Amino acid sequence: MLALSVKINSTCNIACSYCYERKFQDSTGDMSIKNFEYLNNCLKLCNDDLVVCIQGGEPTLHKDLLYFLNTLHENEKVKKIYLNI
């Protein structure tokens, strides 16, 4: 099984001292719907052994998270979402 980690944003609402993502905050911004749809079209071509892990910053702060999750769910690809809670 292969896993693909997709960073959909760099924004976070807490500042954990141990966080490795802190140095990247606000440097990449949010993933656009256009970029996500391109990624999703590529994922449709992948085998069934590929799973997608959503991460950020804090993914729940992305305004299009539900759209992303619903779209990935249709492909049965999303298996994990990494949160800071």
Residue pairs with C-beta under 8 A, 6 or more apart in sequence:
1 49
1 50
1 51
2 46
2 49
2 50
2 51
3 50
3 51
3 52
3 53
3 79
4 43
4 50
4 51
4 52
4 53
5 53
5 55
6 31
6 39
6 52
6 53
6 54
6 55
7 28
7 31
7 55
7 56
7 57
8 30
8 31
8 36
8 54
8 55
8 56
8 59
8 62
8 64
8 65
8 68
9 28
9 29
9 30
9 31
9 56
9 57
9 58
9 59
9 61
9 62
10 21
10 24
10 25
10 26
10 27
10 28
10 29
10 30
10 56
10 57
11 25
11 26
11 30
11 56
11 57
11 58
11 61
11 62
12 19
12 21
12 22
12 25
12 56
12 57
12 58
12 61
12 84
13 58
13 61
13 84
14 58
14 84
15 22
16 22
16 84
21 56
21 57
25 57
30 62
30 63
30 64
31 62
31 64
31 68
33 64
33 67
36 64
36 67
36 68
36 71
37 71
40 71
40 72
40 75
43 50
43 52
43 72
43 75
43 77
44 75
46 77
48 76
50 77
51 77
51 78
51 79
51 80
52 72
52 77
52 78
52 79
53 78
53 79
53 80
53 81
53 82
54 65
54 68
54 69
54 72
54 78
54 80
54 81
54 82
55 81
55 82
56 62
56 82
58 83
58 84
59 65
59 81
59 82
59 83
60 83
62 68
69 78
69 81
72 78
